[in-house]
Amino acid sequence: MPFENAQDLAPETIELFKRIVGRPNLDPTGIDEVMLGAFVCGISTPEQEEETLASLVHSREMRQRLKEMESQLAMMRATPYSKIESHLFSPVLTHCMHGAMQASMRVFCRSSRISIERGWTDISTARDLEAKAMRSVFGVMGGTIQVLLSRNPHELGNGLVGEPRIDSSLPKGLEARVSAVIDNSGALKVEGVLTGKLPENALKDKSLYLECIDLNGGSVPIGDPITSADFSIVLENFAEIVGLRACILPPGIFRLGLRDGPGFHPGGHHLGVPVAGTNEVLHFGLVGEPTIEREQLIVTIRAPESRTPALENYSLELLVPVGSVIQCLGTWSMKEWTDNEQVFRCPISGVVDGRIECGSIIHARLH
């Protein structure tokens, strides 16, 4: 019987786990260090997750190894990515973190394409790595929405009068009005009406989408293509993915976009940076979109207009979601800024060139 050595777990716990997994003949004895490292980093396949959970229930020793890995992972998260080496941390955990970073960056560079190809339902319920990374994209966008909801609504511009933003590639004269709510079930429900004439050739080889914009740059299509003047979109489990409660959403967080592929559609360029030890948040600028070139992540940031000499006493830390954690990319002293814009580079071996399609993936803080 698979779980007979789980001496410090109640029999009821073991039986409940069997029912949840639904595979009573699952053998938990074949878990190696790599599978445990992938589990800790949040990059396991669904099958690996089940096998690892079974092993954790089965073995006190495995649970102890998990605690040790989690402790190392906490230190790894605070270490600049370029300085994560196998001689400082477990070689297995280091390998898993590098793999998680590479995989996450591939998804972040393809987020618009993935959201079109897979659809919301698959993204919100699937457990594969691509779906998990896409939920990170929507999760950080939800964070920017929360910030906006807490501010003066005038910062949302034309969202005040029920209008989404209109992509500049669309013909002049096309307008839209939308209403959007997250209901008590956690579903996002959007109702919209298009006005103005859309030339017949405008949609040749292209599709019109409603997009959720990212106030730090970029946008991701939601729902199916819009094919009529009246349209509606329902996304189940939206609240859980983006971390919001039932509320009315400002139309200004949406955009009408014309797409023939995953091209980058820049949004706003504001990077709210909390200052350690205070309640202050400084507004840096994210200049253009983060890019990956020659195995380097490149981020250009503009200092606040109200920059003061006291700011030079701080260091700016950049972070990015990787697997199930937020990983430090690097820390740079504000004294190094020779002008109001600074280009930050973080080497990431194994990644391919691309553009990060969600600027809010980049986190920052001053300490």
N, C-alpha and C positions, 0 to 999 in steps of 0.2 A: 504494500500500500504506500503510495508516494509520500505522504506527509507524516510518517510515523515518528520521525526524529525531531519534530517541532515541539520540543518539550516545554517551552515557555509560552506557547500559544494555546488558548482554550480550544477544545474540540469543535465548539460551535463556530469559532472563527475559521477554522480550516474547512468545515463543511460549507460555510457561507461562501468562502472564496471559490470552492469547487463549483458552486451553483452559478456564481457571477461569471467565471471563466467559461463555464459550459463544456469543459473538456475534462471529465473525471479521470481519463487515462493519460493526462499530460505528465510527462516525465521531467521533473525539475532538476535532475542531477547533471545535465549536460551544459550548464552555464559556465562560460569561461570569463576571464578578466575583461576581454574586449566587449562582450555583450553587456557586462555590468557597467563598463565605462560609457557605452552608447546609451544605456538606460539613464544614467545619471545626467548625461548631457542633453537628453531629450531627443535623440535621433534614432531610437530603435524603431524597427518595423513593428506593425501590430502583433505579428507572431512572436517576435523577440520579446516584446513587452509582456505578453502572457507567460512565456517561458521564464522570464526573469522574475516576475511576480510570484510564480509558483515556487521558484528556487528560494526566494526570500521568505516565503511562508514555511518552506521545508527546513531551512537551515539557519540556525543562530549564527554560525560562522559567516554565512553569506551576508546576513544583516549587519554584522560588525564590519565586514569589508565595505559595505555600502556606506556606512557612517564615515569610515576613513576617507573614502573617495569624495563624499560630500564636503568634508572638511577641507580637503585639498582643492576642490572646485571653488569653494568660497575664496581661498587665497588666489587662485588662478584668475577669477573674475576681476580682482583688484590689481592684477599685474598687467602692464602694457602688453598688448598682444605680441609685439615683436620680441619680447623678452621671455616668452613662454618656451622653455626648453625642457627636454626630457630629463636632464640631470637635476632640475629644480623640482619637478613634479613627477608623478608616476608616468613612465613612458607610454603606457596604454591610455591614460587619461589625456596626455598631451596629444597623442595621435587622434583620439576621438574629438577633441576640441578643434584641431586643425580641420578635420573632416567636416565638422558641424559648420565652421566658418565658411569653408568653400561651398558647401551645399546651400547655406542660407543666402550667400551673395548671389548665387546663380538664380535663386528664386526671386530675390529682391530686384534683380535686373530684368526679370520677365514677368513681374506681377500683373501688368495689364493683360498680357497674352494669356497667362494662366487663368485669370478671372473670366476671360471670354471663353476659353476652351473648356474649362471644367464646370463653370457655373457655381452659383452660391451654395446650393445644397451640398454638392460634393466637397467644396472647400470647408464648409462649416461642420461637416460630420465625419469626413475621412480622417484617418489617423496616420497617413503616410507623411513623410518629411515635407513634401511640397505643400500639403494642406496645412501642416503645422506652421510652416514659415509664412504662408499667406494669412493665417490667423494673426500672426505677429504684425503683419502689415496693417490689417484692419484694427488691431488692438491699439497700435500707436496712433492711428488716425482718430480713434475714439478718444484718446487722450487729448488731442488738439481740440476736438469738439467740446470736451468738458471744459477746457480753458476758455473757449469762446463763449460758452453758455454762462460762465461766471463773470464775464466782462460786460461792458456797455454794449448793447446790441448794435449801436451805430457802427461798430468796427466791422460788421458783416456787410456793409455796403448795400448793394441792391437786394440783399436777402430780406431787407425790411419790408419790401412791398411784394413779397411772395414770388420773386423771380430768381431762378438759378443763374449762374454765370453762363455766358454764351461763348463757346470757343471761337477764337478769331478766324478759324478756317471756315466757319459757316457763313452763308450769304447774309448780307445786310438785310435787316427787316424781319428776320426770323426771331420770334420771341416765345417765351414759355412762362407759365405760372405753375407752381407746384405747392402742394401741402404735404408735409411729412411728419409722421408721429411714430414713436415706439410705443406700442400698446402694452397692456398689462401682461400679455403672454410673452413679451420680449421680441415680438416681430416688428420689423420696420415696414411701414405701409406708406407708400408714396402715390399720390394722385397728381396727374399733370395734364396740361392742355397746351398744345402748340398753336400759335397764331402766326400769320404771315406765310408767304408762299415759299416753299422749298423747291427750287428748280429740279426738274425731272432728272437731269444729269448729275445732280449733286450727290446722289446716292449710288452712282455707278461704281461698282466694285468697292463700295464703302458701306458702313453701317452707322446709324445714329444711336448713341448710347447716352443714358443718364449716368454721370460719373460722380463718385464721392471724392471730393477734393481733399488734398492734404495741404494744410496751411503752411507747411515747411517746404512745399514744392512737390508737384506731381498730382496725379489723379488716377483712380482705378475704376473701371466700368462696373456697374452693378446691374443685375437683371438682364433680360434679353434685349435685343435691339428694338428701338422704337420704330413702329411701322405705321402708326396712325396718329391723327391729331390728338386724340384722347388716349392716354396711356396710364397704366397702373403697375406698380412693382411691389411685391411682397417678399421680404427676406426673413424667413423664420430664424430664430435664435440669434438675431442681430445684437440684441442687448448684451447677451452673454459674451459674444465674441469681442465687442468693442468696449465692454465695461461700463455701459450706461444703464440707467433705470428708465422706466416709462416717462416719456416727456414729449413735448413738441419740439421738432428740430427746425432750425432756421433754414429756409431755402437757399441761403447764401453758401451753404456747405456743399451744394451740388453744382454740376456743370453739364451743359449739353455739349457733347463732343462727337466729332466725326472721325471714325477710325477705319483704316484698312489694315491695321496691324497694331503692334504694341508700342507705337511711338510715344515718346515722352511728351506730356502736356503740362508745362510748368504751372504751378499754382502760386501761392504767396511765398514769401521768403523770410519768415520770422522764426527765430529760434529762441524760445524762452529758456533762460539759463538761471536756475536757482543758485543763490549765493550761500555757501555753507555757513551755518551758525546764525543766519538771519532769516527774516521772512521776505527778503527782497528777491525779485526776479528781474534780471536784466534782459533786454531784448537785443540779441545779436542778429545779424543778418546772414542767411544762408545764400551765398552767391552762386547762382546757377544750380545745376544738379550735381550731387556727388557722382563721381565717375570712377571706373576701374580701368587703369591703363598699365600695361606691362607689370602685372601682378602687384599693383599698388592701388589702394583705395585713396582717392584724392578728394578732399573736402575744402572748399574755400569759404571762409567766414569773415564777416565784416563786424568790427567792434561797434558798440552802441554809440550813438551820436553824443550821448551825455557822458562819454568816457572821462573818468577823473584820474588824477595821479594815484589815488588809493587803489585803483584797479590793478596796478602793477604789482601789488603785494600778493596777488592771487595767481593760481595756475588754472588753466582751462583743461578739463578732462572730457574727452570724447568717448562715447560708448555706443554699442550697437547690440540688438537682440540676436543671440545665436543659440539655436536649439531652444532649451528651456531656461536660459540664463541671459543676463545682460553683461556683455563682456567689455572690459576697458580696452579701447584702441590705443590710447596713449595720453600722456599729460604734458602740457606745454606751459611754461611760465609766460605770463602776460608781459614780462619785461623783454621777451624776445620779439615782441611786435614792433617792427620798425615803422609801420604805417597802419592805417585803419583796416587793411585787409591782410589776412594771413592764409597761406595755403598749407594744409596739414596733409601729410602722407603717411600711410600705414602699410608696410609690406604685408601681402597676403599671398603666399606661394600657392600655386595651383589654380588660381581663379582666372577667368577669361575676361577680356575687355567688355565693358558695358556701361550702362548708366543706371543708377539706382532710381527706381520710379516712385519712390515714396520718401521724401525728404525727412519725414518724422521718424524714420528708422534711426537717424542720427540723434542721439541724446547728448546733452552737454551739461556740465555743472562746474561751478567755480569753488575752489577750496584753498 
